[in-house]
Amino acid sequence: MSDTAFDYYAQRLEQSIIIHLAEMKGVDLSVAMDWYYRSRLADQISRNEYDIAFLDSKYLARDLIENEPEIFGIR
């Protein structure tokens, strides 16, 4: 996949993850966006690590909630 195609795909994936986070946690999109962009997941997707960008956005949102609780103020 070309860089341009991947960038487009990754942008759409990020939007979907943010929407799922907002719905799952019952918060505004701006809060979910802040959480997402502070996450390791956002960094992994931007660097296309482990082909993670090709996983389902809802799965990735759940995974973020489960594996990065510190982002949500949960220890």
N, C-alpha and C positions, 0 to 999 in steps of 0.2 A: 504494500500500500504506500502510495506517495506521501510525503510529508503533508502536503495540502489536504489530501483526502483524510489522513489520520487526524489532522487538526480539526477538521470539520466534524468528523465522527466523535472525537474526544469532547468537543464543545457540546454536542448534542447529548452525549452520555452524562457530562457534568450537570447539565440542566435537568435531566431526568433524575439523577441522584439527589439533587437539591430539592426537587419537588417531592420525591419520596420521603426524604428526611423531614420536610415540613409537615407532611401528612402524618407520618408515623409518630412524630414527637408533638404534634399539635401546636406548631409555632409558625410565625410569619416566615415568608421566603427569605427575607433579609437575615434573619437569625440562622436559618438553615444554611444559607450561603456562607455566612461567617464561619460556622462550624466546619463546613466542607473544606473551605480554602485554608483552614488551620490544620487539616488532617494529613496524616501520612498518605492516605489513599489519594488525595489530590496530587501529591508529589509523585506517587507511583504512576498514576495515569498520565501526568504530563511528561514523564520520562519513558512511558510505554514499557514499564517493568513487568516482567512475567506475563506479558500479553493480557494483563488484568483489564485492559480497556475493552476487551471483547466479551466480558462477562455481563450478565443481566444487571441493569441499573438497580432494580429492586433488591436483588441479592447483595449488590455492593453497598447499598444504603443500610441494609440489615447488618452486614458485616462490619461496617463502620461503627454502628451503634454498639455492637457487641465487643469489638476489639479495640476501640479507642474511647472508652468511657470518660476519660479525663477531659475530653473536648466539651462534654456536656455538663461538666461540673460534678460528675459521679466518680468516686474513687473505688 
